[in-house]
């Protein structure tokens, strides 16, 4: 029962991560905070959006765990949470290995067929 709940929570977190990354604006925000922490204003500026609109995107990123926000006085600082990004990468790498095995098998078959032609 406990393992099922843990797996369900992992799946739910992946749902939130990929939902957050499905939006172009949020992917760009993640790219921006990957290099260094940014304020909400700095994240909003390249998109010419209001702070309220930027805040909605940031809340989605926070809910996914990709972004952590801290408040320093009146300034909201946003930073990337690399642990969350690594969870998504682990999931993707499983499928990358799966596809690599499939492509390697296809390559062997194509090479075998090519040798038989000659």
Secondary structure in CASP SS format (residue, H / E / C, confidence):
PFRMAT SS
TARGET T0000
AUTHOR 0000-0000-0000
METHOD secondary structure of the structure
MODEL  1
X C 1.00
X H 1.00
X H 1.00
X H 1.00
X H 1.00
X H 1.00
X H 1.00
X H 1.00
X H 1.00
X H 1.00
X H 1.00
X H 1.00
X H 1.00
X H 1.00
X H 1.00
X H 1.00
X H 1.00
X H 1.00
X H 1.00
X H 1.00
X H 1.00
X C 1.00
X C 1.00
X H 1.00
X H 1.00
X H 1.00
X H 1.00
X H 1.00
X H 1.00
X H 1.00
X H 1.00
X H 1.00
X H 1.00
X H 1.00
X H 1.00
X C 1.00
X C 1.00
X E 1.00
X E 1.00
X H 1.00
X H 1.00
X H 1.00
X H 1.00
X H 1.00
X H 1.00
X C 1.00
X C 1.00
X C 1.00
X C 1.00
X C 1.00
X H 1.00
X H 1.00
X H 1.00
X H 1.00
X H 1.00
X H 1.00
X H 1.00
X H 1.00
X H 1.00
X H 1.00
X H 1.00
X H 1.00
X H 1.00
X H 1.00
X C 1.00
X C 1.00
X E 1.00
X E 1.00
X E 1.00
X E 1.00
X E 1.00
X E 1.00
X C 1.00
X C 1.00
X E 1.00
X E 1.00
X E 1.00
X E 1.00
X E 1.00
X E 1.00
X C 1.00
X H 1.00
X H 1.00
X H 1.00
X H 1.00
X H 1.00
X H 1.00
X H 1.00
X H 1.00
X H 1.00
X H 1.00
X H 1.00
X H 1.00
X H 1.00
X H 1.00
X H 1.00
X H 1.00
X H 1.00
X H 1.00
X H 1.00
X H 1.00
X H 1.00
X H 1.00
X H 1.00
X H 1.00
X H 1.00
X H 1.00
X H 1.00
X H 1.00
X H 1.00
X H 1.00
X H 1.00
X H 1.00
X H 1.00
X H 1.00
X H 1.00
X H 1.00
X C 1.00
END
